[in-house]
Amino acid sequence: INAFRHFGGVPAELLFDNMKTAYVYSVGNGRWEVNTKMAAFAAHYGFIPRRCRAYRLKTKGKVEREVRYIRTSFLPSVGSDLTVVPTARLNELVGLWMERFDRRVIREFRQTRMERFADETSKFKLVPEQNFEYRLPEPLAVSREGKVTCQTNRYSMPATQKLTLKLDGKFVRTLTLATAGMKKTIDDPQDRKEHLDA
C-alpha cells in the first residue's frame, strides 16, 4: 500500500516470489494458487498477481538481482558497520544514490530509468481512497447478559444495539482490550443501565 502511494498508482501486474503470503501450493489441485487474502488484496487494488517461476532468470532472477545490486553497489559506500548509521541517514543516503543511479542512460533503451518510469506511470491505475481491510474478522456472539467474550475477557455491549460485525467502517463500540487470559469482565455503567431498563 505504501509502495502504491509512493509511486503514485497501481500497476496492472505485480510479480511475487514464492512466498506463502502470495501463493500457496494446492495438493488437491496439483498446482500453485493465489493465497485467498492476496486475491482479495489484488481485487481491491485492481492488479493481477503473478508468480515467479523458480530458476527462470526473467522472473525469479529479476526479483533477486535488485537485492544483490544494492548489496554490492550501495552498501559498500556506507561502510562496513551499518549499525552505527542512523536509519534516517541511511534512507537519505539511499535516496541520493538512487537519484544518481536513475539518471544514467540504459544503453539498450537509450533512455534513463526515470524516462522509462514516466512511460510506465502513465498506465498506472489510481490508488483507491479506502485502504484494504487486512485484519481478519472475528465472529463474536452477544450473550443474554449483553456481553461479548474476546480472549477470555467479557465486555458489555449496549442493549439497544444489534451487534453485527461487518468490516465496512461502522463500529458498535471501540474497546481497549484487557490482557488476554485474565478472565475479566469489563462493564460499562451505561450498558448496565440500558439492560436494566430493557
N, CA and C atoms as a LAMMPS dump frame, in Angstrom:
ITEM: TIMESTEP
0
ITEM: NUMBER OF ATOMS
594
ITEM: BOX BOUNDS ff ff ff
-5.0000000000000000e+02 5.0000000000000000e+02
-5.0000000000000000e+02 5.0000000000000000e+02
-5.0000000000000000e+02 5.0000000000000000e+02
ITEM: ATOMS id mol type element x y z
1 1 1 N 0.849 -1.191 0
2 1 2 C 0 0 0
3 1 3 C 0.886 1.243 0
4 2 1 N 1.922 1.221 0.839
5 2 2 C 2.863 2.342 0.873
6 2 3 C 3.593 2.494 -0.458
7 3 1 N 3.904 1.382 -1.1
8 3 2 C 4.575 1.44 -2.409
9 3 3 C 3.651 2.057 -3.451
10 4 1 N 2.369 1.681 -3.442
11 4 2 C 1.42 2.271 -4.389
12 4 3 C 1.357 3.789 -4.2
13 5 1 N 1.313 4.202 -2.938
14 5 2 C 1.254 5.642 -2.649
15 5 3 C 2.549 6.338 -3.067
16 6 1 N 3.675 5.703 -2.772
17 6 2 C 4.977 6.293 -3.096
18 6 3 C 5.135 6.491 -4.608
19 7 1 N 4.745 5.467 -5.384
20 7 2 C 4.923 5.538 -6.833
21 7 3 C 3.754 6.208 -7.544
22 8 1 N 2.694 6.518 -6.798
23 8 2 C 1.58 7.278 -7.371
24 8 3 C 0.59 6.486 -8.186
25 9 1 N 0.459 5.192 -7.931
26 9 2 C -0.526 4.406 -8.657
27 9 3 C -0.301 2.917 -8.496
28 10 1 N -1.184 2.143 -9.147
29 10 2 C -1.143 0.681 -9.064
30 10 3 C -0.859 0.122 -10.455
31 11 1 N 0.2 -0.678 -10.608
32 11 2 C 0.473 -1.28 -11.919
33 11 3 C -0.531 -2.379 -12.243
34 12 1 N -0.577 -2.773 -13.504
35 12 2 C -1.524 -3.81 -13.938
36 12 3 C -1.176 -5.168 -13.349
37 13 1 N 0.133 -5.431 -13.166
38 13 2 C 0.586 -6.721 -12.647
39 13 3 C 1.652 -6.502 -11.581
40 14 1 N 1.709 -7.429 -10.619
41 14 2 C 2.78 -7.435 -9.62
42 14 3 C 3.398 -8.816 -9.618
43 15 1 N 4.716 -8.864 -9.621
44 15 2 C 5.455 -10.115 -9.647
45 15 3 C 5.867 -10.488 -8.233
46 16 1 N 5.54 -11.715 -7.82
47 16 2 C 5.839 -12.175 -6.466
48 16 3 C 6.758 -13.374 -6.489
49 17 1 N 7.625 -13.408 -5.482
50 17 2 C 8.463 -14.57 -5.254
51 17 3 C 7.548 -15.665 -4.683
52 18 1 N 8.067 -16.872 -4.514
53 18 2 C 7.249 -17.974 -3.996
54 18 3 C 7.098 -17.879 -2.479
55 19 1 N 6.336 -16.891 -2.022
56 19 2 C 6.099 -16.742 -0.59
57 19 3 C 4.654 -17.076 -0.287
58 20 1 N 4.434 -17.679 0.876
59 20 2 C 3.101 -18.183 1.218
60 20 3 C 2.048 -17.094 1.344
61 21 1 N 2.475 -15.855 1.618
62 21 2 C 1.507 -14.763 1.711
63 21 3 C 0.962 -14.386 0.332
64 22 1 N 1.628 -14.849 -0.738
65 22 2 C 1.172 -14.54 -2.098
66 22 3 C 0.635 -15.78 -2.813
67 23 1 N 1.381 -16.88 -2.747
68 23 2 C 0.993 -18.106 -3.446
69 23 3 C 1.136 -19.315 -2.532
70 24 1 N 0.194 -20.244 -2.648
71 24 2 C 0.27 -21.499 -1.89
72 24 3 C 0.092 -22.665 -2.867
73 25 1 N 0.746 -23.77 -2.542
74 25 2 C 0.622 -24.945 -3.415
75 25 3 C -0.572 -25.77 -2.962
76 26 1 N -1.509 -25.993 -3.876
77 26 2 C -2.694 -26.801 -3.579
78 26 3 C -2.413 -28.246 -3.97
79 27 1 N -2.31 -29.112 -2.968
80 27 2 C -2.042 -30.535 -3.228
81 27 3 C -3.229 -31.151 -3.963
82 28 1 N -4.444 -30.766 -3.56
83 28 2 C -5.664 -31.294 -4.191
84 28 3 C -5.735 -30.99 -5.681
85 29 1 N -5.377 -29.759 -6.058
86 29 2 C -5.423 -29.355 -7.469
87 29 3 C -4.098 -29.579 -8.193
88 30 1 N -3.032 -29.863 -7.41
89 30 2 C -1.727 -30.122 -8.01
90 30 3 C -1.104 -28.921 -8.7
91 31 1 N -1.333 -27.715 -8.145
92 31 2 C -0.771 -26.506 -8.755
93 31 3 C -0.675 -25.381 -7.731
94 32 1 N 0.066 -24.334 -8.11
95 32 2 C 0.182 -23.141 -7.276
96 32 3 C -1.056 -22.286 -7.456
97 33 1 N -1.581 -21.766 -6.349
98 33 2 C -2.761 -20.898 -6.414
99 33 3 C -2.522 -19.648 -5.582
100 34 1 N -3.19 -18.58 -5.983
101 34 2 C -3.066 -17.318 -5.261
102 34 3 C -3.651 -17.483 -3.865
103 35 1 N -2.9 -17.037 -2.86
104 35 2 C -3.387 -17.023 -1.484
105 35 3 C -4.713 -16.259 -1.455
106 36 1 N -5.703 -16.753 -0.711
107 36 2 C -7.036 -16.151 -0.677
108 36 3 C -6.992 -14.676 -0.304
109 37 1 N -6.191 -14.345 0.697
110 37 2 C -6.104 -12.957 1.127
111 37 3 C -5.408 -12.097 0.071
112 38 1 N -4.392 -12.655 -0.6
113 38 2 C -3.717 -11.922 -1.672
114 38 3 C -4.689 -11.665 -2.82
115 39 1 N -5.544 -12.654 -3.123
116 39 2 C -6.533 -12.477 -4.191
117 39 3 C -7.49 -11.335 -3.857
118 40 1 N -7.914 -11.263 -2.583
119 40 2 C -8.805 -10.177 -2.147
120 40 3 C -8.085 -8.831 -2.218
121 41 1 N -6.813 -8.82 -1.808
122 41 2 C -5.996 -7.602 -1.849
123 41 3 C -5.832 -7.125 -3.297
124 42 1 N -5.522 -8.069 -4.198
125 42 2 C -5.332 -7.743 -5.614
126 42 3 C -6.626 -7.226 -6.233
127 43 1 N -7.756 -7.832 -5.876
128 43 2 C -9.049 -7.382 -6.401
129 43 3 C -9.36 -5.966 -5.921
130 44 1 N -9.038 -5.682 -4.657
131 44 2 C -9.305 -4.352 -4.096
132 44 3 C -8.502 -3.274 -4.83
133 45 1 N -7.218 -3.57 -5.124
134 45 2 C -6.357 -2.572 -5.756
135 45 3 C -6.323 -2.678 -7.278
136 46 1 N -6.922 -3.736 -7.823
137 46 2 C -7.052 -3.844 -9.276
138 46 3 C -5.803 -4.255 -10.027
139 47 1 N -5.008 -5.158 -9.451
140 47 2 C -3.837 -5.674 -10.167
141 47 3 C -3.903 -7.184 -10.252
142 48 1 N -3.106 -7.757 -11.151
143 48 2 C -3.036 -9.21 -11.306
144 48 3 C -1.751 -9.684 -10.642
145 49 1 N -1.851 -10.585 -9.628
146 49 2 C -0.623 -11.121 -9.03
147 49 3 C -0.027 -12.211 -9.926
148 50 1 N 1.255 -12.126 -10.195
149 50 2 C 1.962 -13.134 -10.992
150 50 3 C 3.033 -13.782 -10.132
151 51 1 N 3.19 -15.081 -10.313
152 51 2 C 4.168 -15.838 -9.526
153 51 3 C 5.442 -16.051 -10.328
154 52 1 N 6.592 -15.84 -9.683
155 52 2 C 7.878 -16.121 -10.317
156 52 3 C 8.018 -17.618 -10.536
157 53 1 N 8.47 -18.006 -11.701
158 53 2 C 8.774 -19.409 -11.916
159 53 3 C 10.186 -19.647 -11.409
160 54 1 N 10.364 -20.649 -10.594
161 54 2 C 11.679 -20.935 -9.998
162 54 3 C 12.736 -21.158 -11.079
163 55 1 N 13.93 -20.633 -10.83
164 55 2 C 15.111 -20.781 -11.693
165 55 3 C 14.967 -20.107 -13.061
166 56 1 N 13.959 -19.253 -13.228
167 56 2 C 13.811 -18.542 -14.503
168 56 3 C 14.38 -17.137 -14.341
169 57 1 N 15.385 -16.803 -15.118
170 57 2 C 16.091 -15.525 -14.965
171 57 3 C 15.188 -14.316 -15.166
172 58 1 N 14.23 -14.405 -16.089
173 58 2 C 13.394 -13.241 -16.387
174 58 3 C 12.412 -12.919 -15.257
175 59 1 N 12.151 -13.872 -14.382
176 59 2 C 11.215 -13.602 -13.277
177 59 3 C 11.939 -13.687 -11.938
178 60 1 N 12.331 -14.885 -11.53
179 60 2 C 12.992 -15.084 -10.248
180 60 3 C 14.285 -14.276 -10.159
181 61 1 N 15.079 -14.321 -11.213
182 61 2 C 16.345 -13.586 -11.234
183 61 3 C 16.125 -12.09 -11.157
184 62 1 N 15.059 -11.604 -11.794
185 62 2 C 14.756 -10.171 -11.796
186 62 3 C 14.463 -9.673 -10.383
187 63 1 N 13.734 -10.486 -9.608
188 63 2 C 13.395 -10.116 -8.237
189 63 3 C 14.643 -10.104 -7.353
190 64 1 N 15.454 -11.151 -7.463
191 64 2 C 16.612 -11.293 -6.575
192 64 3 C 17.792 -10.402 -6.972
193 65 1 N 17.904 -10.04 -8.226
194 65 2 C 19.031 -9.233 -8.705
195 65 3 C 19.075 -7.869 -8.024
196 66 1 N 17.917 -7.279 -7.756
197 66 2 C 17.868 -5.955 -7.126
198 66 3 C 18.544 -5.966 -5.755
199 67 1 N 18.281 -7.004 -4.983
200 67 2 C 18.852 -7.109 -3.639
201 67 3 C 20.367 -7.207 -3.723
202 68 1 N 20.853 -8.051 -4.633
203 68 2 C 22.298 -8.218 -4.784
204 68 3 C 22.948 -6.929 -5.264
205 69 1 N 22.274 -6.223 -6.158
206 69 2 C 22.84 -4.983 -6.693
207 69 3 C 22.989 -3.932 -5.584
208 70 1 N 21.985 -3.803 -4.736
209 70 2 C 22.065 -2.855 -3.618
210 70 3 C 23.191 -3.267 -2.672
211 71 1 N 23.321 -4.563 -2.419
212 71 2 C 24.36 -5.057 -1.517
213 71 3 C 25.758 -4.784 -2.058
214 72 1 N 25.936 -4.918 -3.383
215 72 2 C 27.279 -4.756 -3.95
216 72 3 C 27.58 -3.329 -4.399
217 73 1 N 26.541 -2.549 -4.721
218 73 2 C 26.781 -1.211 -5.256
219 73 3 C 26.584 -0.104 -4.218
220 74 1 N 25.51 -0.189 -3.437
221 74 2 C 25.223 0.89 -2.488
222 74 3 C 25.867 0.682 -1.123
223 75 1 N 25.682 -0.474 -0.52
224 75 2 C 26.129 -0.701 0.86
225 75 3 C 27.624 -0.476 1.084
226 76 1 N 28.509 -0.845 0.152
227 76 2 C 29.93 -0.551 0.385
228 76 3 C 30.228 0.941 0.537
229 77 1 N 29.42 1.806 -0.075
230 77 2 C 29.655 3.25 0.039
231 77 3 C 29.279 3.789 1.416
232 78 1 N 28.48 3.031 2.163
233 78 2 C 28.045 3.463 3.5
234 78 3 C 29.078 3.089 4.553
235 79 1 N 29.698 1.94 4.379
236 79 2 C 30.668 1.465 5.361
237 79 3 C 30.362 0.039 5.747
238 80 1 N 31.257 -0.566 6.488
239 80 2 C 31.099 -1.986 6.816
240 80 3 C 30.121 -2.219 7.975
241 81 1 N 29.971 -1.241 8.868
242 81 2 C 29.102 -1.423 10.04
243 81 3 C 27.87 -0.526 9.919
244 82 1 N 26.759 -1.123 9.473
245 82 2 C 25.52 -0.356 9.287
246 82 3 C 24.859 0.016 10.605
247 83 1 N 25.228 -0.65 11.69
248 83 2 C 24.588 -0.378 12.984
249 83 3 C 24.93 1.009 13.517
250 84 1 N 26.024 1.607 13.031
251 84 2 C 26.407 2.942 13.516
252 84 3 C 25.755 4.068 12.701
253 85 1 N 25.089 3.695 11.59
254 85 2 C 24.432 4.708 10.755
255 85 3 C 22.953 4.772 11.137
256 86 1 N 22.465 5.943 11.57
257 86 2 C 21.045 6.065 11.915
258 86 3 C 20.152 5.779 10.704
259 87 1 N 18.974 5.234 10.944
260 87 2 C 18.057 4.857 9.861
261 87 3 C 17.714 6.045 8.972
262 88 1 N 17.462 7.213 9.581
263 88 2 C 17.122 8.407 8.794
264 88 3 C 18.249 8.761 7.827
265 89 1 N 19.491 8.662 8.305
266 89 2 C 20.659 8.969 7.455
267 89 3 C 20.8 7.919 6.35
268 90 1 N 20.563 6.662 6.687
269 90 2 C 20.641 5.579 5.701
270 90 3 C 19.609 5.796 4.595
271 91 1 N 18.381 6.187 4.982
272 91 2 C 17.336 6.477 3.992
273 91 3 C 17.727 7.648 3.103
274 92 1 N 18.336 8.657 3.7
275 92 2 C 18.792 9.827 2.945
276 92 3 C 19.867 9.428 1.935
277 93 1 N 20.83 8.624 2.377
278 93 2 C 21.922 8.182 1.501
279 93 3 C 21.422 7.316 0.354
280 94 1 N 20.503 6.416 0.646
281 94 2 C 19.985 5.541 -0.419
282 94 3 C 19.163 6.357 -1.412
283 95 1 N 18.476 7.4 -0.932
284 95 2 C 17.721 8.28 -1.831
285 95 3 C 18.642 9.008 -2.805
286 96 1 N 19.76 9.523 -2.291
287 96 2 C 20.747 10.21 -3.139
288 96 3 C 21.389 9.244 -4.138
289 97 1 N 21.697 8.04 -3.658
290 97 2 C 22.289 7.012 -4.53
291 97 3 C 21.324 6.651 -5.659
292 98 1 N 20.035 6.504 -5.328
293 98 2 C 19.045 6.144 -6.349
294 98 3 C 18.888 7.258 -7.385
295 99 1 N 18.928 8.518 -6.941
296 99 2 C 18.834 9.639 -7.887
297 99 3 C 19.97 9.59 -8.902
298 100 1 N 21.199 9.363 -8.421
299 100 2 C 22.354 9.258 -9.324
300 100 3 C 22.203 8.073 -10.273
301 101 1 N 21.799 6.96 -9.716
302 101 2 C 21.646 5.714 -10.469
303 101 3 C 20.559 5.858 -11.54
304 102 1 N 19.445 6.506 -11.198
305 102 2 C 18.308 6.637 -12.118
306 102 3 C 18.571 7.615 -13.261
307 103 1 N 19.584 8.484 -13.117
308 103 2 C 19.906 9.454 -14.181
309 103 3 C 20.785 8.845 -15.287
310 104 1 N 21.339 7.673 -15.011
311 104 2 C 22.194 7.034 -16.018
312 104 3 C 21.353 6.528 -17.194
313 105 1 N 21.901 6.66 -18.397
314 105 2 C 21.202 6.184 -19.6
315 105 3 C 21.454 4.68 -19.763
316 106 1 N 20.377 3.924 -19.995
317 106 2 C 20.491 2.475 -20.237
318 106 3 C 20.785 2.302 -21.723
319 107 1 N 21.909 1.673 -22.042
320 107 2 C 22.342 1.572 -23.441
321 107 3 C 21.303 0.934 -24.35
322 108 1 N 20.716 -0.196 -23.901
323 108 2 C 19.779 -0.933 -24.757
324 108 3 C 18.564 -0.105 -25.147
325 109 1 N 18.134 0.797 -24.25
326 109 2 C 16.898 1.558 -24.483
327 109 3 C 17.16 3.019 -24.854
328 110 1 N 18.391 3.49 -24.653
329 110 2 C 18.754 4.893 -24.893
330 110 3 C 17.865 5.853 -24.1
331 111 1 N 17.511 5.433 -22.913
332 111 2 C 16.697 6.237 -22.001
333 111 3 C 17.205 6.043 -20.584
334 112 1 N 16.923 7.011 -19.714
335 112 2 C 17.235 6.828 -18.299
336 112 3 C 16.113 6.019 -17.661
337 113 1 N 16.362 5.521 -16.474
338 113 2 C 15.311 4.783 -15.754
339 113 3 C 14.115 5.682 -15.462
340 114 1 N 14.372 6.962 -15.173
341 114 2 C 13.283 7.885 -14.881
342 114 3 C 12.41 8.134 -16.109
343 115 1 N 13.029 8.199 -17.295
344 115 2 C 12.253 8.365 -18.533
345 115 3 C 11.39 7.133 -18.787
346 116 1 N 11.98 5.967 -18.57
347 116 2 C 11.2 4.727 -18.749
348 116 3 C 10.083 4.634 -17.707
349 117 1 N 10.396 5.06 -16.471
350 117 2 C 9.396 5.001 -15.403
351 117 3 C 8.234 5.945 -15.701
352 118 1 N 8.507 7.113 -16.288
353 118 2 C 7.441 8.065 -16.646
354 118 3 C 6.471 7.421 -17.639
355 119 1 N 7 6.625 -18.583
356 119 2 C 6.122 5.91 -19.521
357 119 3 C 5.249 4.899 -18.788
358 120 1 N 5.85 4.211 -17.817
359 120 2 C 5.113 3.203 -17.044
360 120 3 C 4.007 3.825 -16.191
361 121 1 N 4.333 4.916 -15.495
362 121 2 C 3.368 5.51 -14.561
363 121 3 C 2.13 6.045 -15.267
364 122 1 N 2.253 6.374 -16.551
365 122 2 C 1.075 6.851 -17.287
366 122 3 C 0.018 5.75 -17.418
367 123 1 N 0.43 4.5 -17.222
368 123 2 C -0.501 3.363 -17.333
369 123 3 C -1.023 2.891 -15.971
370 124 1 N -0.528 3.494 -14.88
371 124 2 C -0.96 3.094 -13.528
372 124 3 C -2.439 3.395 -13.303
373 125 1 N -3.058 2.572 -12.466
374 125 2 C -4.424 2.838 -12
375 125 3 C -4.33 3.676 -10.736
376 126 1 N -5.386 4.423 -10.446
377 126 2 C -5.403 5.236 -9.233
378 126 3 C -5.455 4.356 -7.995
379 127 1 N -4.816 4.796 -6.926
380 127 2 C -4.86 4.077 -5.644
381 127 3 C -6.228 4.36 -5.017
382 128 1 N -7 3.311 -4.657
383 128 2 C -8.315 3.543 -4.053
384 128 3 C -8.21 4.366 -2.765
385 129 1 N -9.226 5.186 -2.538
386 129 2 C -9.259 6.039 -1.332
387 129 3 C -9.27 5.182 -0.068
388 130 1 N -10.1 4.129 -0.09
389 130 2 C -10.247 3.284 1.102
390 130 3 C -9.193 2.181 1.086
391 131 1 N -8.484 2.051 2.208
392 131 2 C -7.47 1.008 2.323
393 131 3 C -8.098 -0.376 2.384
394 132 1 N -7.337 -1.372 1.964
395 132 2 C -7.771 -2.765 2.079
396 132 3 C -7.81 -3.147 3.552
397 133 1 N -8.872 -3.817 3.976
398 133 2 C -9 -4.26 5.369
399 133 3 C -8.293 -5.602 5.5
400 134 1 N -7.083 -5.563 6.043
401 134 2 C -6.253 -6.769 6.12
402 134 3 C -6.544 -7.611 7.357
403 135 1 N -7.2 -7.014 8.366
404 135 2 C -7.47 -7.784 9.585
405 135 3 C -8.606 -8.765 9.349
406 136 1 N -8.451 -9.968 9.859
407 136 2 C -9.496 -10.976 9.72
408 136 3 C -10.609 -10.696 10.716
409 137 1 N -11.864 -10.725 10.267
410 137 2 C -12.965 -10.511 11.213
411 137 3 C -13.062 -11.676 12.194
412 138 1 N -13.385 -11.381 13.414
413 138 2 C -13.542 -12.421 14.426
414 138 3 C -14.999 -12.448 14.857
415 139 1 N -15.703 -13.562 14.584
416 139 2 C -17.129 -13.598 14.951
417 139 3 C -17.304 -13.583 16.47
418 140 1 N -18.195 -12.729 16.937
419 140 2 C -18.496 -12.619 18.37
420 140 3 C -19.996 -12.729 18.561
421 141 1 N -20.405 -13.425 19.612
422 141 2 C -21.828 -13.541 19.922
423 141 3 C -22.124 -12.762 21.192
424 142 1 N -23.236 -12.025 21.191
425 142 2 C -23.648 -11.276 22.379
426 142 3 C -24.5 -12.207 23.232
427 143 1 N -24.106 -12.345 24.516
428 143 2 C -24.849 -13.221 25.422
429 143 3 C -26.138 -12.544 25.886
430 144 1 N -26.977 -13.277 26.626
431 144 2 C -28.222 -12.709 27.162
432 144 3 C -27.945 -11.555 28.105
433 145 1 N -26.793 -11.605 28.747
434 145 2 C -26.413 -10.532 29.682
435 145 3 C -25.862 -9.312 28.949
436 146 1 N -25.816 -9.365 27.611
437 146 2 C -25.316 -8.234 26.838
438 146 3 C -23.815 -8.125 26.825
439 147 1 N -23.108 -9.278 26.834
440 147 2 C -21.648 -9.276 26.86
441 147 3 C -21.106 -10.047 25.646
442 148 1 N -19.922 -9.624 25.22
443 148 2 C -19.194 -10.389 24.214
444 148 3 C -17.901 -10.879 24.868
445 149 1 N -17.451 -12.065 24.466
446 149 2 C -16.22 -12.624 25.022
447 149 3 C -15.137 -12.576 23.956
448 150 1 N -13.979 -12.026 24.359
449 150 2 C -12.831 -11.951 23.457
450 150 3 C -11.581 -12.273 24.267
451 151 1 N -10.877 -13.327 23.888
452 151 2 C -9.654 -13.76 24.567
453 151 3 C -9.895 -13.949 26.07
454 152 1 N -10.955 -14.619 26.41
455 152 2 C -11.414 -14.98 27.772
456 152 3 C -11.91 -13.796 28.601
457 153 1 N -11.85 -12.588 28.105
458 153 2 C -12.402 -11.437 28.816
459 153 3 C -13.782 -11.123 28.261
460 154 1 N -14.674 -10.586 29.131
461 154 2 C -16.044 -10.27 28.73
462 154 3 C -16.246 -8.757 28.747
463 155 1 N -16.899 -8.258 27.696
464 155 2 C -17.129 -6.824 27.546
465 155 3 C -18.614 -6.567 27.348
466 156 1 N -19.123 -5.519 28.017
467 156 2 C -20.541 -5.192 27.866
468 156 3 C -20.792 -4.485 26.54
469 157 1 N -22.004 -4.677 26.027
470 157 2 C -22.457 -4.037 24.789
471 157 3 C -23.756 -3.303 25.071
472 158 1 N -24.105 -2.274 24.303
473 158 2 C -25.366 -1.567 24.521
474 158 3 C -26.57 -2.482 24.309
475 159 1 N -27.62 -2.27 25.091
476 159 2 C -28.826 -3.109 24.996
477 159 3 C -29.61 -2.822 23.726
478 160 1 N -29.617 -1.582 23.293
479 160 2 C -30.432 -1.198 22.14
480 160 3 C -29.739 -1.474 20.811
481 161 1 N -28.502 -1.866 20.864
482 161 2 C -27.713 -2.044 19.648
483 161 3 C -27.683 -3.508 19.241
484 162 1 N -28.129 -3.787 18.023
485 162 2 C -27.987 -5.141 17.494
486 162 3 C -26.557 -5.253 16.97
487 163 1 N -25.843 -6.27 17.39
488 163 2 C -24.428 -6.391 17.037
489 163 3 C -24.263 -7.233 15.781
490 164 1 N -23.806 -6.597 14.721
491 164 2 C -23.45 -7.306 13.502
492 164 3 C -22.046 -6.855 13.142
493 165 1 N -21.123 -7.781 13.163
494 165 2 C -19.74 -7.412 12.863
495 165 3 C -19.534 -7.388 11.355
496 166 1 N -19.284 -6.19 10.841
497 166 2 C -19.002 -6.031 9.424
498 166 3 C -17.775 -5.147 9.297
499 167 1 N -16.974 -5.441 8.303
500 167 2 C -15.781 -4.63 8.093
501 167 3 C -16.082 -3.537 7.066
502 168 1 N -17.065 -2.72 7.371
503 168 2 C -17.43 -1.654 6.437
504 168 3 C -17.267 -0.278 7.065
505 169 1 N -16.475 -0.205 8.109
506 169 2 C -16.209 1.083 8.725
507 169 3 C -17.211 1.497 9.774
508 170 1 N -18.262 0.684 10.017
509 170 2 C -19.245 1.014 11.042
510 170 3 C -18.882 0.268 12.32
511 171 1 N -18.825 0.975 13.422
512 171 2 C -18.403 0.361 14.666
513 171 3 C -19.523 0.426 15.688
514 172 1 N -19.747 -0.683 16.396
515 172 2 C -20.682 -0.695 17.512
516 172 3 C -20.004 -0.028 18.696
517 173 1 N -18.764 -0.395 18.926
518 173 2 C -18.015 0.13 20.059
519 173 3 C -16.535 -0.103 19.819
520 174 1 N -15.72 0.831 20.218
521 174 2 C -14.267 0.639 20.184
522 174 3 C -13.847 0.275 21.592
523 175 1 N -13.211 -0.869 21.752
524 175 2 C -12.831 -1.369 23.067
525 175 3 C -11.32 -1.384 23.233
526 176 1 N -10.865 -1.069 24.43
527 176 2 C -9.47 -1.286 24.785
528 176 3 C -9.419 -2.667 25.423
529 177 1 N -8.753 -3.601 24.768
530 177 2 C -8.769 -4.975 25.248
531 177 3 C -7.905 -5.152 26.488
532 178 1 N -8.421 -5.93 27.427
533 178 2 C -7.647 -6.301 28.615
534 178 3 C -6.647 -7.383 28.202
535 179 1 N -5.685 -7.657 29.041
536 179 2 C -4.686 -8.683 28.75
537 179 3 C -5.374 -10.02 28.523
538 180 1 N -4.994 -10.714 27.45
539 180 2 C -5.604 -11.998 27.112
540 180 3 C -5.432 -12.992 28.258
541 181 1 N -6.476 -13.767 28.525
542 181 2 C -6.414 -14.818 29.54
543 181 3 C -6.709 -14.366 30.962
544 182 1 N -7.043 -13.092 31.175
545 182 2 C -7.283 -12.573 32.529
546 182 3 C -8.665 -12.95 33.08
547 183 1 N -9.578 -13.332 32.198
548 183 2 C -10.955 -13.694 32.573
549 183 3 C -11.65 -12.555 33.317
550 184 1 N -11.407 -11.321 32.867
551 184 2 C -12.026 -10.134 33.458
552 184 3 C -13.372 -9.869 32.809
553 185 1 N -14.221 -9.159 33.53
554 185 2 C -15.462 -8.645 32.958
555 185 3 C -15.372 -7.128 32.978
556 186 1 N -15.455 -6.537 31.816
557 186 2 C -15.372 -5.083 31.708
558 186 3 C -16.774 -4.56 31.427
559 187 1 N -17.365 -3.909 32.436
560 187 2 C -18.748 -3.433 32.357
561 187 3 C -18.783 -1.929 32.164
562 188 1 N -19.606 -1.482 31.239
563 188 2 C -19.848 -0.054 31.069
564 188 3 C -21.11 0.274 31.854
565 189 1 N -21.082 1.256 32.784
566 189 2 C -22.262 1.582 33.594
567 189 3 C -23.483 1.937 32.743
568 190 1 N -23.27 2.6 31.615
569 190 2 C -24.384 2.965 30.726
570 190 3 C -25.029 1.717 30.131
571 191 1 N -24.197 0.72 29.757
572 191 2 C -24.743 -0.542 29.233
573 191 3 C -25.591 -1.236 30.292
574 192 1 N -25.083 -1.271 31.546
575 192 2 C -25.81 -1.928 32.642
576 192 3 C -27.183 -1.288 32.828
577 193 1 N -27.238 0.052 32.79
578 193 2 C -28.496 0.785 32.964
579 193 3 C -29.457 0.46 31.82
580 194 1 N -28.911 0.442 30.566
581 194 2 C -29.772 0.132 29.423
582 194 3 C -30.36 -1.258 29.523
583 195 1 N -29.561 -2.236 29.986
584 195 2 C -30.048 -3.609 30.117
585 195 3 C -31.101 -3.707 31.216
586 196 1 N -30.912 -3.001 32.317
587 196 2 C -31.913 -2.996 33.384
588 196 3 C -33.218 -2.382 32.889
589 197 1 N -33.114 -1.264 32.164
590 197 2 C -34.314 -0.619 31.627
591 197 3 C -35.02 -1.518 30.619
592 198 1 N -34.258 -2.233 29.806
593 198 2 C -34.837 -3.121 28.796
594 198 3 C -35.527 -4.304 29.465
